[in-house]
Amino acid sequence: MHRHRKAKIVATLGPASTDAATIESMFRAGADVFRLNFSHGSHDDHKARLEKLRALERELGRPVGVLVDLQGPKLRIGTFSEGAITLAAGAPFRLGLDATRSGDQARVALPHPEIFAALQRGTRLLLDDGRIELEVVRYTAETAETTVINGGVLSDRKGVNVPGVVLPLSALTDKDRKDLAFALTLGVDWIALSFVQRVEDILEIKEIIQGRASVVAKLEKPAAIGQLEPIIREADAVMVARGDLGVEMPAEQVPAIQKRIVRVCRRLGKPVIVATQMLESMVSAPVPTRAEASDVATAIYDGVDAVMLSAESASGKYPVEAVTMMNDIIVQTESDPFHAESLTVHRGQAQAEIADAIGLAMRNVAELLDVAATVAYTSSGHSALRMARERPQVPIIGMTPKLATARSLALVWGVHAVLTHDVAGVSEMTDFACATAMREGLAISGQTIVIAAGMPFGTSGTTNLLRIAQLGDASSEREAAFVETSSRT
């Protein structure tokens, strides 16, 4: 089973996609990585979903990636005695640490000392996803007097955003630390960190994880954009979380920021996911709007590694249809000749390292000889990532002896991950690569493939060998028969 596309799909599981049959249908429809959103549901809920994913993986013989999304800090106001109030533009409004009193027309609790520690005169506070805007006039360590800039109805426990301010708090809350520890016991592949403001946030979680999972930096705070390249260099992958980013930044700036993030990720060879409201109307409708289809296609033209479904697949009425539609949009977009041209135009300069040199050479050979597929023997996944960075027009077969690596590569553009045994020499490597390309339906007898590997074999970070092989000789036919027999048993 292989996808007839290069970009990947991340699908969120939730109440609408909990049973095994729906999960399998979503995978067959095109989901490559499944997201467990720890902002909702219990540990038992997530464990049950993960067990179904691993059972599906065993049944189909294909690696399935699992991404856990940590909630991150949630900054909220307190409650009102009447449940809600209406704020008029120009009116004064007070925020304070004291949560013992219910809010009223003049004040409400804001039980977050970190916010008061970062305030300045003129600081903007956005409430309820930016629907209400306040400007700080005076402040102390415990209170803030504000003027309402944009008014409206304000009700209990609405969220608070402080755009343009680096708040003195960790991206990991106590809840996140417990969730992270639990997720690591489950053996998940990716951990998405919310509320990233600075590179130190990435270093903190990587110190905890110690290589047991890869880290996705969710870019949803304007402060992170100011440290964009250092954050991307430290992260293993990046998610463009356009929801919160669109609250704290003017909406008209978000498309340019998205393109900037994608280009930096592509230049540095880090997987990048575009998320939030991609097919939002499919939460309640069986088809998306034309604007949503165009939004997905634009991300694919930009060369993103993956696009993500959130509520569409977690709580919507049409989870399988949403995955199917996402798959169809990607396939259609990648079939456009302009897609290949767009990827070439935005390809960044390779780094002066052996893995990049091999990846660059592989792409050039693949284009010159019109090969059927490329093969990357990889232990850590690094060589496959560097090849994916080049965005070749043919599939990359990521052959690895490590199941964790195969699962993590499910997120990477163009990579078809295959779990394999360690090879002992160049001849065995070549035969097995040819056999795998045929068995996986990515090449046929008589076609050519390009193989990259490292010598000595089985050692991470040693990619230094490029080999061109033609399928159909006697040794590869024998190996193909052996592999087919082994797969059946």
Secondary structure, 3 states (H helix, E strand, C coil): CCCCCCCEEEEEECHHHCCHHHHHHHHHHCCCEEEEECCCCCHHHHHHHHHHHHHHHHHHCCCCEEEEECCCCCCECCCECCCEEEECCCCEEEEECCCCCCECCCEEECCCHHHHHHCCCCCEEEECCCCEEEEEEEECCCEEEEEEEECEEEECCCEEECCCCCCCCCCCCHHHHHHHHHHHHHCCCEEEECCCCCHHHHHHHHHHHCCCCEEEEEECCHHHHCCHHHHHHHCCEEEEEHHHHHHHCCHHHHHHHHHHHHHHHHHHCCCEEEECCCCHHHHCCCCCCHHHHHHHHHHHHCCCCEEEECHHHHCCCCHHHHHHHHHHHHHHHHCCHHHHHHHHHCCCCCCCCHHHHHHHHHHHHHHHHCCCEEEEECCCCHHHHHHHHCCCCCCEEEEECCHHHHHHHHHCCCEEEEECCCCCCHHHHHHHHHHHHHHCCCCCCCCEEEEEEECCCCCCCCEEEEEEEECCCHHHHHHHHHHHHHHHC
